[in-house]
Amino acid sequence: MTNLILNAILVLTLGILLLLNVLQIHVPIVIFQIVSIIALIPVTFAAIKSLKEKEVSVDFLAVVALIFAYLAGEWYSATFINLMLSSARIFDIWTHRKSENLVKGLLKYRPEKVKVQLDGKYQIKNVDEVSVGDVVIVAVGERIPIDGIVISGQASVDESTLTGESMPKTKNEGDHVYSSTLNTAGSLFIKAEKVSRESTLAQIITLVEESSLKKSKTMKIVNKFTGWYVIVTIVMSAAIYFVTGNLTLVLAILLVVCADDIAVSVPLAFTASISFAAKRGILIKSSDVLEKLPSIDTFVTDKTGTLTFGKPKIVSIELFGDIDMKNFLEYVGVAENNSSHPIAKPIIDYIKTKKIIIPTVTNFNETPGEGVEVDYEGKNIIAGKIDFITKKAGKLNKSEQTKLDNFVRRGYSLTLVAVNGKILGFIAFEDAIRPDAKRMVSQTKALGTKTWIMLTGDNHTVAKDVATQVGVDRFETNLTPRDKPNIIERIKREGKGTIAMIGDGVNDAAALAIADVSFAMGVVGSDVTINAADVALMDDDLLKIPESILLARKTREIIIESFVLWGITNAVGLGLVTFGVLAPTGAATYNFLTDFLPIFNALRVTIPNKIS
């Protein structure tokens, strides 16, 4: 804040002096001299600091230009240079403050005071005093202060602060709710699960803060370019002076080319893009990630929960032999009750609707992506994929195999159940494809992606059906979570260009970390997935993937435009100086006015019209 105030005072003072001069109101030259020398101090310190860090910055060139102006007695020109530098510093400070303002904007969504239920009574606490397990009461019109689970009540909750989606979601008992979201109707009793720095809002704030500190390849190139630009400018100016002996000409040239508009406009464009994306529920971790998005050649995606909803629905339960349905469901419940696989929840939910009590077991072993095995009351119960079961249990007879094959051919996912080595039956599932999956694939291909590859633990028939409907080029089946990172590595070795991975859960974290660019869907409440992904989508809107690519493209275009504007204005200015149109004061004025073109251009970042 101090730097901003000092620079603002300098800008105001310098501007007033120049305005008075333009209006031909007499101002003693000593005033221009004093103010110009004072304004030189911060520029000199900045130049020395960059030299200590073995960098040659535009500040160094500015110091040289100012010294030439002082030697030539061009105090009005020196005032213009300082006005330009002070204005540029304000923009530079604003570039960093833009991210800080976004963070502050997010913080305003966190209530300072919350109502907590203690021993049947209500107590008002500061939000930082809430502990895990506390029951927080959120009335209509209030924002939810923590991440938690609804233990009582019903409400419509607007999650747009996290997801960018304004359509409220109905929350009932058992549903998860997240910090900063707004209760638009109803009331909720929420058991706190994540508080303070562990909450979803805190995760987002940390990501936004860190993203502004990471430099992209482009920004590093700009820094190197600036260094060489300064050196070449000084050498050329010295050569011109040696040949012509015209100090006024050299000063005019320095005044035209002395600018740090590019050094400000490039990071400003990245910051504006990342901030814009965050408001849309797209968290881009750094400008380096933003830079990679337009060059994605291959997308690799998980199927369940990404291209499909990830909520398998039971369509049929088929029994073999004389086992009755109640006993079968009891065995399945015992096996699946502790499983983390997506099919476990619909199975348990279905069993509960039948009023069957599921006992707790401790001797439990799960092979991720394959199946589960438990020992219960002297029985060995196994549930899982076909290959997993057939390796551990006896073979099916002809009629049983025919029934099984019939469901496989129809594209259903199957979970087989065996007890003491005998297969008792199977459960058939289907998982609906997301309606925007096909559109998302076609849009990314229109934006330059050449290949889509789908990875799934399901069988070939299920995978082929989804791939055909969505437009995926290749797919690999019957995979475990351990296989996916290895496949990503193999695809990278195949030289498929920039590889992007899309996943939705903890099981995808390893694969997401290996890809060149990683997208995680619906990351609200998932710390592991948020940290593993380069681009975190706060909801399950697949079309935000091509949106992020469009935004990155627009950012790249704007940066190129800024370079072009900078080059054209410098070339024109040098031409005007060479032909004697601009003297030092005119050159300084020209530079000051044209410096703002690349900077204002950087603020035009937005997502262009979406492709159909």
N, C-alpha and C positions, 0 to 999 in steps of 0.2 A: 504493500500500500504506500509506503514512504517513497519508493522509486517512482511510482505512478504520479504521486502528488508533485514531486520535484520536477519530473519531466513535463507535467501539465503546466506548472508555473513557468518553466522555460519556454514552452510553446507559446503561452499567452504573452509573455514579455517580449519575445522575439517578434511575434506576430504584430504586436502593437507598435513596436519600433519601425518595422517595415511599412506598416500601414501609414504611419505618420509621415514617413519619408515619401511614400507614393503621393500622399495628399499635399506634399511640399510644405509640411509644417516643420519648422526648424527644430531639430534635435541635435544637441552638441555631439560631435563625433566621438568624444570621450565616452559617452554613454554606450555607443555601439561597441567601442573597444573593450570596455569593462565587461559588458554582458557576453560578448563573444569569447573573451578569455575565460570567464567563469564557465561558460558552456563547454569549453575545451576540456576541462578537468575530467568529467566522467568518461568522455570518449577516450582520453589518454589512458586512464586506468583500465578501461575495457581492452584497449589495444595491447597494453603491457601484459594483461592477464592471458590473452590469447597467445602471445608470443612465448610466455612461460610454458604454455601447454603445447608448444611447438606447432601452432597454427597461425596462419596469416589471415586475419579477418578484414572485413571492410572497414572496421574501426581504424585500422592502421592506415588505410588509404585516406580515410577522412582526416586523420591527423596531419598527413602529408599535405592534403589539399588546404587545410586550414593554415598551416605554416606558410605555404605559398601565398595564401590570401593576405596574411599578416605582413609578409615581406613586401608584397606589392601594394600594401596600403588599401586593399579592397575590403574595407570593413563592412560595407553593405552586403557584399558577396559572402563574407564570413558569417554574417548574421543569417543569411539564407541557408548556408550549409548547416549551421547549428539548428535552425528551424526544422530542416529536413531530417536531421539525425534524431532530434528530440521527438518528432512526430513518429518516426520509424520505431523508436524505443517504446513509445506508447502502444503501438500496434503489436510489438513483440511481447510486451507485458500482457496485452489483451489476449494474445494467442494462448498464453499459459493460463490466464484467468478464465478462458472459455471452458476449459475442462473443469476448473475449480467451481465455476458457476453451475455447471451441470451437476456436479456432486452436491453443491448446496441446494440445487433445485430438487434433487432426490431426497436430501435430508429433511426438507420441509414436509415430506409425506410421512415422516415418522413422528407419531405423537410424543410429546414430552411427558405427559401424565397418563396413566392407565388405571383402570378400575380392576382390582384383584379381589377374588373371593377367598377369605380366610376364616375357617371354622364357622361357616354359615353367615359371616358378616362381610361387608364390603369395605375395602380400604383403598385409598388413592396412593399410588406409588409413582416415583419417577421411572421412566421406561428402562433405565439402566439398572434399576434395582430388582427387576423381574427375574426370577430364577426358573430354570427348567423344572417343569412339573406344576408350576403355579397355574391357577385357573383365572384367565383374563376374561372380562365381560366387555363385549363390544356392541354398543347400541347402534341404531340406524343413524346414518350420517357421520359415523366415526370411522377412522382408519384403523386397520388391524396393526398392532404395534410389534408383533412377534410372528415367527413361524410356529404353527401348531396344528392340532387336530381338534375338530369340533366334537365336544362331548355332549352338547345339548343345544337345541335351537335350530332355526332355519333362517337363511338370509340370502339375498342376491348380492353378489360381490363383484365389483368392478375391478378387474385386474390390469387395467390399461397402463398403470405406472410401471408394470413389469413386462407385459407382453405387447403393448401397443394396440391390443384388441379391446375396444370399448364395450362390446356386448357383455353384460353381466352374466355371471355363472351362479347357479343355485347351489348353495352349500348346505348339506344336511349332516346329521350325526355320523361321524366316521370319516368325513372328508377333510382334506388338508387345506389350510389357508396360509397366506404368506404376508409378511410384513409389507406395509405401505399400501396394501389394497384397501378399497373403500367399501364399506357396508352400505348399500343403497336402500335396502329394505329388510326388515326383520331384526333379530338380535341373536347373538351367539355367545355361548360359553366355550372358551377355547383353552385346551391344555397346552401350555408352552412346551415346545420341543427344541427350538433354536432361538436364542435371545441375543441381544446386543450385537457384537461383532460376528457372531455365527449366523445371523439371519440372512435371508436371501437378499434383502436390500443392502446389507453390509457387503456381501459378496460382489454385487454389481458396482457399488461405489469403489471398492478396491480395484476392480478390473478397469474402470474408467480412469482412475488415478494413475495406474501403472501404464495404461496404453499411451498416455501423453508423454511418458518419459522415454519410450523406446523409439530409436531412430530407424527409419527405413533405409533401404539401399539408395533410394533417390535422394533422401536428405543427406546421406553421407557423401554422395556424388556432388551435391550442391555445395557442401562444405569444402570439398577438394577443389571444385571448380572456382569457388570464390577465392581460395588461396592463390591459385595460379593466375586468376584474373587480376588480383591486386598486384602481384609481382610483375606481370607483363605490363600493366598500366603504368606502374612507376618507372620501369625500364624504358618504355616507349616515350613517356613524358620527359625523362632525362635526355633521351636521344634527340627529341624535338628541340629541347632547350639548347642542347649542345650545337645543333645545326643552325637554328634560327636566332638564338639569343633573346627570343621574345617571351618574357616571363608572363605577360598578359595572355598570350595564346596558350601557353602551357596550363596556366591557371584555369582558363575557360574550358580546356579539354578535361582537366581533372574534375571540374565542377559538373560537367555533363555525365561523366562515367562514375562519379563517386556516389554510389547508391547501395543500399542493402535491401531493396524491395524484394528481390528474389529470395534472399536469406530469410525474409519474414513471410512471404506469400506461400512458399512451399509447405512449411510446417503448419501454417494457418489453414491451408486446404485440407491437410490430413486431419487436423483437430476438428474442423467443421464437419467433416465426413463422419468421423467416429462419433461425435456428439449427435449428429442427425440420426445415425443408425441406432444409437442407444434409445432415442425417443421412439423409435419404431419397434423396439423389443429385439433388436439385433445387436449383440455385444461383440464388437470386433476388438481383439486383444491388443493390437498394435498397428502402426502405420505400415510396418513390414508385411503383416498379413493382408492388409488392404491392397498393397501393391501386388501381391501374388494372385488375387482373385481373378483378374481378367485373363490370366494365362493358364487356367485349369484345362488340361487336356483330357483327363480321365477322372470320372467319378466312381468311387466304390461305395456301395451302400449296404447296410444291413437291411433285412426284409421286415422282420417282425418289429412293429412299433415305429417303423420309419416309412416304408412304402405302404404298410398296412397299419391298422389302428393299434395292433399289439394287445387286443382284447379278444382272445379266442373264445368262440361260442360253441358249446356242446350241441352237436346236431344228432348224435346217435350213440347209444351204449349197446354193444353187442356182447352176448355171453356165450361161452362154450361149455358143453357138458351140463351137469345138473346143479351148478352153483346158482343160488338165488340172488336177486338184485340187492337185497339188504346186505348180505354178507360181502358181496362184491364191492359195494360202495364203502363198507367199513374198512376193507383191505386197502382200497385206493386212498381213503382218507388218512389212514395211518401212514401210508407211504408219502403222500404229497403234502401233509400238514406243515412240514418244516422246509419244503422245497422253495428255492428262489426262482424257479422257472416260470415264465408267463402263464403256462397252462395250469399251474397249481391253484391259482386264485379261483378261476371259474369252476374247477372241480370241487374245491372246498365249499364255495358258495352254493353250489348245486346240492351237495350233500347236506348242508345245513337246512336247506328248504325241505328236505325229507325228514327233518327232526332226528337225524342220526347223530349220536354223540361220538366225537372223535377223541380217542384216548391219546395221552401224551406219551411219546417214546423218547428214550435217550440214546439208544443204540442205532444211530442214523448215519448213513453215508451217501453223499450225493456226488455223482460224476457230472460236472458242469456240461450242459448241452446234450447229455446222454440219458441219464435216468437216476433213480434213487433206490436204495436198498435198506430195509430195516428188519430188525428181529423183534417180534412181538408175540408173547405167549407161546414160545416154542416154534413159531412159524417164521420162515424167511420170506418176506414180501418184497417183490421187485416191481417197479413201475417205470416205464420209459419208452424210448424209441424201439422200433422193430429190431434193428441189429443188436442193440444193447440187450434186449430180452432174449432173443434167439441164441445168443452166445451163452446165456446163463440158465436157460430152461429148455425143455424138450421141444421137438418139432411139432407143428400143427398137423392134423390129419388133412386129407384132401379137401373135405367140405369146409373146414375152418379156414384153410389157406385160400380157397376160392372166395369166401366171404371177405377175408382181409384184402385180397387183391382187388376186389370190386370197389372197395372204399378208396384204395390207393389210386386206382385209375380215375376215379371221380375227383381227385385233387384234394382230398381231405388229409389233415395232419392226424396221426394216430398215436395214442398212448396205450401200450399193452400192459397188462397186469398178470404177474405170475406169483404163485404161492407154492413154496417147497418144490420148485422146479417144474410146475405144471402151469401152462398159460390158461387163465380163466376167462379172458375176454379182452375187449379193447374199447376205448372211448374215441369217437371221431369228432374233430373240431374243424371249424372254418374261421378265418380271420379276414374281415372285409378290407379291401384295398381303399386307401384314402382317395377321395374324389379328385384331388389336385395332383396326385402322383404323376399321372401321364403328362399333364400340362407342365409340371415342373421339369420333367425330363426333356420334353420338346423345347422348352424355353432355354434351358442351359445348352442344348445342342445348337440352337439358333445363335447363341452367344459365343460359340466356338468350341464347346466340348465335343470331342470326337467319339469317346467310348463311355458306356455305362456298364458297370459290372456289379452284380448283386451277389451277396454272400448270405447263406442261410443254413440253419441246422435242419430245415425240412427236407423231405424227399424230392426227387427229381420232378415228379408230376406236379406237385404243389408249386415248386419254383418255376417251372416252365409256364404254368398258367399265369402266375403273377407277372413274370417277365414279358410275356406276350401282350398282356393287357396294358402294361405300363410303358413298354418300349425299350426295355433294357436289352443291351446287345449280348451280354454274356452272363452266365450265372454258375455258381459252384454250390453244391448241396451237401447235406449230411455233415455239416461242420460243427465243431465245438468252439467255444470262445478262444481256446488256445490256438486254433488253426488260423484265425483271422489276422493276427499280427504277422504271421509267417507268409500269408498270401499277399498282404500289403508289401512286404519286403520283396517278394518274388516279382510282383507287378512293377515295382520301382526298378528292379534289375532288368526288366524287359525294355526299359527305356520309353515308357509311355508318357514322358513329359511330366508336367506338374500333376501330382496325384492328390485328389481330395477325397476324404472319407466322411460319410454321414452315418451317425449312430444316435442312439437315444438312451443308452443306459450305462450302468457301471460295467457291465460285461464288455462294452465296446471301448472302454477307456484306453486299453493298451493299443488297440488298432488305431484309435484317434491320435494317439501320441506319435505314432510312427509316420503317418501320412504327412505330405508337404503342407497341406491345409486341411483342417478338420472342422466339421460342423456337428454340433450336438443339438438335438431337438428337445423341446419341452424340458429345459434344464431347471425350471423353477424347483428349488428344494433339493437339487442334486449337486452337492459340493464336488464330488469326484469328477463328474462329467463336465461341470463348468470349468474346472481347473485343467482338464485334459484337452479341451477343445480350443481352437483358435477363434472360431466364430460360434457363439452360443445363442441359439434361438430360444427366447423365453417361452414361446408357445410351440404348438405343433403345425404352424403354417408353413407348408413346404415351399410356397411361392416366395417366401422371404429369402430363399437360397438364390434364385436368379435375381431378386431385388438387390441383394448384397453385391452381386457381380456387376449389375448395372450401376450401382453407386460407385464401385471401385473404378469402373470405366470412366464415369463422369469425372471423378477426381483426377484420374490420369490425364484426361482431355484438358481439364482446367489448368493443371500444372504445365502441360505443354503450351497452352495458350499464354500462360504467364511468362514463360521463357520467350515466346515469340514477341509478345508485347514489349518485354524488356529489351530484346535485341533490336526491334524496329525503332523504339524511342531513342535508344542510344545511338543508332546509326544516323537517324534524322538529326539529333542534337549535334553529333560530331560534324555532320555536313554543314549545319548552320554556323558552327564555330569556324570551320575551315574557310567558308566563303565570307566570313566577317559579319554575318548577320547578328550573331550573339557575342556580346562582350561578357566578361566574367559575371556581372550582375544578372544579365539576361540568361546566361547559362545556368546560374544557380536557381533562378525563378523557374526555368524550363524543367530542370531536374526535379525540383520540389513538386511541381504539378504532375509530372508524368510518373513519379514514384508511386502514386496511389493507384494507378491502373492495374498492375498485377495484384496488389493487395485487395482491392475491391473485387477483382475477378475471382479471387480465392473464396470469397464469401458466397458465391453462386451455387455452392454444392447442394445438390438435391438428387432424388431418384427420378430419372426421366420417365416419360410415359412407358408403362409396362408393355412388353411385347405380348402378343396374343398367342 
